Amino acid sequence: MATPNYGYEKRQRELAKKAKKQEKLKRKADGLPDEGDTAADAPGMPGQPGEAATPADEPKSPAA
């Protein structure tokens, strides 16, 4: 049975990491948002899609 080539695996991970970093820099130079930047991640926005944001300081009307 062949032994694992850890050096090759490490090199492949490094190349993938480098390619991802270059792609991110390219997107940043083009002015496009990163993949991780979504409207749901923005502060003050609702966490789930379709969820309405309600102000915390607005008093709720009592049900009569």
N, C-alpha and C positions, 0 to 999 in steps of 0.2 A: 504494500500500500504506500502511496506517495505521501510525503509530509507536506503540511501547509506552507505556502510561500508567503510568510508574513510581510516581507519586504515589498512584494508585489501588491498585496492587499493595501498596505499603508500608502503606497505610491498612488494607487487608484483613488483612495479616499482624498489624498492631497490634491490630485488633479480635479476631482469633482468639486472640492471646496474652492479651488482657485477659479474654476469656470463659473461657479455660482456667484463668487465675489465680483468677477468681471462683468457678469450680466447685470448684477445689482448696480454697479458703478455706471454702466451704460444706460440703464433705466433712469438713474438719478441725473445723468447728464442730459437726457432727453426731456426731463421734467415730468416724468410719469411717476405716480406714487408707487411705493413698495408693495409687495404682495401682502404683507402683514398689516398695512394701513387700510382699514376699512371703516365705514361709518359706524359700525357697531363697537369698534375699539376706541372711538373718540370719547373724551371725557364729557359727561353730561348727556350722552345719548343713551337710549334704552339698550339693554343687553340683548334682547331677543328681537328678531325681525317681526314687525307687526305690533310690537308692544308700544303703547303710548307713553310718552314721558309726561309725568305730572309734577308740577312744582311742589316742593316740600313745604313752602311757606304759605301756600294758599289754603285757607280753611275749607273743609268739606261742608256742604250744606246738610243740615240734619234732615233725616227722612221723617215727615210728619205723619 
